[in-house]
Amino acid sequence: MKRVFALFAFTFAVLQLSAATVDTVVTRSVSMKKDIKAVVIKPDSYGSGKSYPTVYLLHGAGDKFSGWVNKVPRIKKYADDFDLIIVCPDGNVTSWYFDSPVDPTWKYETYVSTELVNWIDNKYNTIKNRSGRAITGLSMGGHGALYLSIRHQDVFGAAGSMSGGVDIRPFPMNWDIAKRLGPKSQYPQRWEENTVVNLLHLLEPNKLSLIIDCGRDDFFYEVNIQLHERLAYLNIPHDFTIRPGAHNWEYWTNAVGYQLMYFNNFFGRK
């Protein structure tokens, strides 16, 4: 009997190591006139009365708001470990987080960078300025995180990308990008103006903390190397890591812990 009780106590203690709360919330986009779901992960300490930093974690093409928490359940423990809130928005499968010039009903830049941030700040105990906000994501979400943070440096203080599609121009026929911007052959200027590698001139010196990583066997490897080299040429500080790995969840499960650690350090400096 004592052994059974000891085993139960041990199991209970292990389960309590990660006691983050996962909320599935319905947010409102006024610009798109619709409700949009998101996952919000609160640390175990939430409710203590203090304000928390927030990391916005974007999904890749073909996925949705619940992708991260379902495929990498460890992010709940990271919310506890780093004592922060993690928000996983819905990017409508292949929005690329653009305000589409083709279809005015697709305004995911406005939604994530303004409407969702305001909604989260109104509903949760967050640090309500850029010193307490970071954004990152995988693949399409890596593009989205850098795209949104560069264009909204007043909103986000730090940003990251994991296996990000950081230059969309080599992929004119892939992942519905043409549906969001129009075909590259017809609208080449749109593609030039909306690819991350061409937005670096917007970066204010030493304002946005950046972390970028990619697997050596990833099909986005070359565009990530080119982004790193361009950032280095412009003397823009950033962390850049190449690891063994491909464009898959095994890689992202490993990468997200490093990115959240980086953001934790950023929040600690403020």
Backbone torsions as a table, in degrees:
resi	resn	phi	psi	omega
1	MET	NA	-42.8	179.3
2	LYS	-61.6	-38.8	179.7
3	ARG	-65.0	-40.8	179.0
4	VAL	-62.7	-44.0	179.3
5	PHE	-63.5	-41.5	179.5
6	ALA	-63.6	-41.1	178.3
7	LEU	-63.7	-41.8	178.7
8	PHE	-63.0	-44.0	-179.8
9	ALA	-63.0	-41.1	179.1
10	PHE	-64.4	-45.1	179.6
11	THR	-61.3	-43.4	179.1
12	PHE	-61.9	-41.8	179.8
13	ALA	-63.2	-41.0	179.1
14	VAL	-63.7	-43.7	179.8
15	LEU	-62.8	-32.0	-179.1
16	GLN	-75.1	-11.1	179.5
17	LEU	-62.9	-31.4	177.9
18	SER	-126.5	94.8	-174.5
19	ALA	-113.7	25.1	177.8
20	ALA	-60.2	150.5	179.5
21	THR	-103.4	132.2	179.1
22	VAL	-107.3	116.8	175.5
23	ASP	-103.3	134.6	166.3
24	THR	-102.5	113.4	-171.5
25	VAL	-113.9	158.1	174.9
26	VAL	-111.7	113.4	-178.8
27	THR	-100.5	169.9	-177.7
28	ARG	-120.8	129.6	170.9
29	SER	-106.3	108.9	177.5
30	VAL	-69.5	-38.0	-176.9
31	SER	-64.7	-32.5	179.6
32	MET	-103.5	-1.3	176.5
33	LYS	55.6	47.5	178.7
34	LYS	-156.7	162.7	174.5
35	ASP	-90.6	144.2	-177.6
36	ILE	-136.1	132.8	179.6
37	LYS	-80.4	155.1	173.9
38	ALA	-151.0	157.4	171.2
39	VAL	-102.2	133.9	175.3
40	VAL	-123.5	121.2	-179.7
41	ILE	-106.3	118.5	179.9
42	LYS	-103.6	139.3	177.9
43	PRO	-69.8	163.0	-178.8
44	ASP	-58.7	-29.8	-177.4
45	SER	-79.5	-5.0	-176.6
46	TYR	-58.9	137.3	-176.4
47	GLY	104.7	-0.7	179.7
48	SER	-76.6	-8.2	178.9
49	GLY	101.2	-11.4	-179.8
50	LYS	-89.4	169.1	177.0
51	SER	-98.6	144.6	-172.5
52	TYR	-114.9	144.5	168.9
53	PRO	-69.3	157.2	-175.0
54	THR	-129.2	134.1	172.9
55	VAL	-113.5	123.7	174.8
56	TYR	-91.7	122.0	-171.8
57	LEU	-117.0	109.9	-171.5
58	LEU	-95.0	142.4	179.0
59	HIS	-86.3	170.2	179.7
60	GLY	-94.6	178.7	-179.3
61	ALA	-62.3	137.8	179.3
62	GLY	87.5	-3.6	-176.9
63	ASP	-110.8	-170.3	179.8
64	LYS	-149.1	-174.1	-172.2
65	PHE	-57.8	-31.0	-176.4
66	SER	-87.8	-0.5	-174.7
67	GLY	-59.5	-47.6	-176.3
68	TRP	-64.5	-48.5	-174.3
69	VAL	-70.0	-28.8	178.5
70	ASN	-78.8	-37.4	-174.0
71	LYS	-94.4	-21.2	176.1
72	VAL	-131.7	71.3	-177.0
73	PRO	-60.0	-17.2	179.3
74	ARG	-63.1	-18.9	-179.7
75	ILE	-62.3	-22.2	174.9
76	LYS	-64.3	-39.9	177.7
77	LYS	-69.3	-34.9	177.1
78	TYR	-62.5	-36.2	176.3
79	ALA	-59.6	-38.1	175.9
80	ASP	-72.1	-47.6	-175.9
81	ASP	-57.7	-42.5	-175.1
82	PHE	-102.1	1.1	174.7
83	ASP	54.2	56.8	-179.0
84	LEU	-141.5	166.2	175.9
85	ILE	-96.5	135.9	176.0
86	ILE	-115.0	128.2	179.8
87	VAL	-116.6	125.5	179.1
88	CYS	-113.0	100.4	-178.5
89	PRO	-78.4	169.1	171.8
90	ASP	-100.2	125.8	179.8
91	GLY	-103.5	20.1	175.7
92	ASN	52.1	49.5	171.9
93	VAL	69.5	-61.7	-177.1
94	THR	-140.4	47.0	178.7
95	SER	-72.7	-26.8	-171.1
96	TRP	58.7	13.5	175.7
97	TYR	59.5	30.2	174.5
98	PHE	-92.1	156.7	154.5
99	ASP	-88.7	103.4	-169.8
100	SER	-68.6	127.6	172.6
101	PRO	-76.3	-10.0	-180.0
102	VAL	-87.7	-45.0	-175.4
103	ASP	-127.9	108.0	-176.0
104	PRO	-67.1	-7.8	176.3
105	THR	-83.9	-5.5	176.6
106	TRP	-106.8	97.4	-178.8
107	LYS	-128.8	64.3	-174.4
108	TYR	-82.0	-18.3	169.7
109	GLU	-66.1	-49.2	178.2
110	THR	-61.8	-41.8	-177.7
111	TYR	-62.5	-54.7	-173.8
112	VAL	-71.4	-46.2	-171.3
113	SER	-79.5	-19.9	-176.9
114	THR	-125.0	-61.8	-173.0
115	GLU	-65.9	-46.6	-178.8
116	LEU	-68.6	-43.7	178.8
117	VAL	-58.0	-45.3	179.0
118	ASN	-64.5	-39.8	179.6
119	TRP	-62.7	-47.3	179.7
120	ILE	-62.2	-44.3	-179.3
121	ASP	-64.3	-29.7	178.8
122	ASN	-78.5	-27.6	-174.4
123	LYS	-97.8	-22.9	-173.3
124	TYR	-126.6	160.5	178.7
125	ASN	-82.1	84.4	-177.1
126	THR	-110.5	160.1	166.7
127	ILE	-76.6	114.9	-165.6
128	LYS	-94.8	46.9	173.4
129	ASN	-155.5	173.6	-172.4
130	ARG	-63.4	-22.9	179.5
131	SER	-67.9	-17.7	179.2
132	GLY	-115.2	20.3	179.5
133	ARG	-130.3	135.4	173.7
134	ALA	-135.8	161.2	-179.7
135	ILE	-145.1	136.7	176.5
136	THR	-151.8	176.9	179.1
137	GLY	179.9	175.9	-179.6
138	LEU	-111.3	142.8	173.5
139	SER	56.0	-115.8	174.4
140	MET	-54.9	-36.8	178.8
141	GLY	-70.1	-28.1	173.9
142	GLY	-67.0	-44.5	172.1
143	HIS	-57.3	-49.0	-176.5
144	GLY	-60.0	-41.9	-178.3
145	ALA	-63.7	-45.1	179.0
146	LEU	-70.6	-41.9	179.3
147	TYR	-58.0	-49.8	-177.2
148	LEU	-69.8	-41.1	-177.1
149	SER	-68.9	-38.4	178.7
150	ILE	-66.9	-39.2	-178.1
151	ARG	-81.7	-11.7	-178.7
152	HIS	-137.1	61.9	-178.8
153	GLN	-71.1	-14.1	174.1
154	ASP	-77.4	-15.9	-177.7
155	VAL	-99.2	-45.3	-174.5
156	PHE	-112.2	135.7	178.2
157	GLY	-96.3	-19.8	-179.2
158	ALA	-145.2	151.9	-177.8
159	ALA	-150.6	154.7	178.9
160	GLY	-143.5	172.6	176.6
161	SER	-150.9	134.0	174.1
162	MET	-117.6	117.0	-179.9
163	SER	53.8	39.8	-170.8
164	GLY	-74.6	146.3	171.4
165	GLY	-82.1	70.3	-167.8
166	VAL	-80.5	-7.1	169.4
167	ASP	-138.6	109.3	-175.4
168	ILE	-81.5	-15.9	-170.8
169	ARG	-61.8	-34.0	178.0
170	PRO	-73.0	-1.4	-172.5
171	PHE	-127.4	57.5	-172.5
172	PRO	-69.3	-17.1	-176.4
173	MET	-109.1	7.6	-171.1
174	ASN	-108.0	150.6	163.4
175	TRP	54.1	30.2	174.5
176	ASP	65.0	17.3	179.0
177	ILE	-60.5	-39.0	-179.8
178	ALA	-63.7	-27.7	177.3
179	LYS	-70.7	-25.0	-179.2
180	ARG	-89.1	-35.7	-176.1
181	LEU	-109.3	-12.7	-168.1
182	GLY	91.3	155.6	-178.7
183	PRO	-56.4	139.7	-178.9
184	LYS	-60.9	-36.3	-179.3
185	SER	-63.8	-28.9	-179.5
186	GLN	-94.4	-30.4	-175.2
187	TYR	-129.7	57.6	-176.6
188	PRO	-59.1	-32.3	-178.1
189	GLN	-66.3	-35.7	176.7
190	ARG	-61.2	-41.6	179.9
191	TRP	-67.3	-37.1	177.8
192	GLU	-66.6	-39.1	-173.6
193	GLU	-82.1	-13.9	-174.9
194	ASN	-118.3	14.6	175.2
195	THR	-99.6	138.0	-171.0
196	VAL	-55.7	-43.0	-175.0
197	VAL	-61.2	-21.9	179.2
198	ASN	-95.5	5.9	-179.8
199	LEU	-102.7	0.3	-171.5
200	LEU	-64.8	-23.5	178.0
201	HIS	-66.3	-15.6	179.0
202	LEU	-81.5	-14.3	-176.5
203	LEU	-68.6	126.5	173.9
204	GLU	-80.2	139.6	-174.5
205	PRO	-55.3	126.3	173.9
206	ASN	58.1	25.6	-179.2
207	LYS	-95.3	-41.4	-175.3
208	LEU	-107.1	120.4	176.7
209	SER	-81.7	129.9	-170.7
210	LEU	-124.0	137.0	171.6
211	ILE	-134.1	128.1	-174.4
212	ILE	-133.6	133.0	174.3
213	ASP	-143.3	159.0	-178.7
214	CYS	-159.2	148.0	176.6
215	GLY	-79.3	147.3	-176.0
216	ARG	-65.2	-26.3	-179.0
217	ASP	-100.3	15.6	-178.6
218	ASP	-82.3	144.8	178.0
219	PHE	-72.1	-11.0	172.5
220	PHE	-96.1	9.9	-176.5
221	TYR	-58.1	-49.4	-174.7
222	GLU	-64.1	-41.4	-178.8
223	VAL	-69.4	-28.7	175.6
224	ASN	-71.8	-39.3	175.3
225	ILE	-60.8	-43.3	-179.5
226	GLN	-65.0	-38.1	176.7
227	LEU	-63.7	-45.8	178.0
228	HIS	-58.0	-46.0	-178.9
229	GLU	-64.7	-36.8	178.4
230	ARG	-67.9	-41.9	176.4
231	LEU	-61.7	-42.7	179.0
232	ALA	-64.1	-42.1	179.3
233	TYR	-60.8	-36.3	-179.4
234	LEU	-86.9	4.1	-180.0
235	ASN	58.3	39.6	177.2
236	ILE	-95.8	114.5	-178.7
237	PRO	-60.3	138.6	177.1
238	HIS	-166.5	153.9	170.7
239	ASP	-92.8	133.6	-179.4
240	PHE	-137.2	127.5	-176.5
241	THR	-132.7	132.2	169.2
242	ILE	-111.5	127.3	178.2
243	ARG	-124.2	162.4	168.3
244	PRO	-60.6	140.1	177.7
245	GLY	145.7	166.4	-176.8
246	ALA	-122.7	-168.1	-176.5
247	HIS	-88.2	77.9	-174.9
248	ASN	-155.2	172.4	-175.5
249	TRP	-70.0	-26.0	175.2
250	GLU	-59.1	-43.0	179.0
251	TYR	-67.5	-47.3	-174.8
252	TRP	-69.3	-32.6	176.1
253	THR	-59.9	-37.4	177.8
254	ASN	-76.5	-42.7	-172.2
255	ALA	-68.2	-36.7	-171.6
256	VAL	-63.9	-31.0	177.5
257	GLY	-63.0	-41.7	177.4
258	TYR	-65.2	-40.0	-179.3
259	GLN	-66.0	-43.5	179.2
260	LEU	-66.8	-33.1	174.8
261	MET	-64.5	-41.1	177.4
262	TYR	-60.9	-45.7	179.7
263	PHE	-66.0	-37.5	176.6
264	ASN	-58.9	-42.1	177.0
265	ASN	-64.9	-39.8	177.2
266	PHE	-60.7	-47.1	-179.6
267	PHE	-63.4	-34.6	-179.5
268	GLY	-68.0	-24.3	-179.3
269	ARG	-79.1	-16.1	-173.2
270	LYS	-89.9	NA	NA
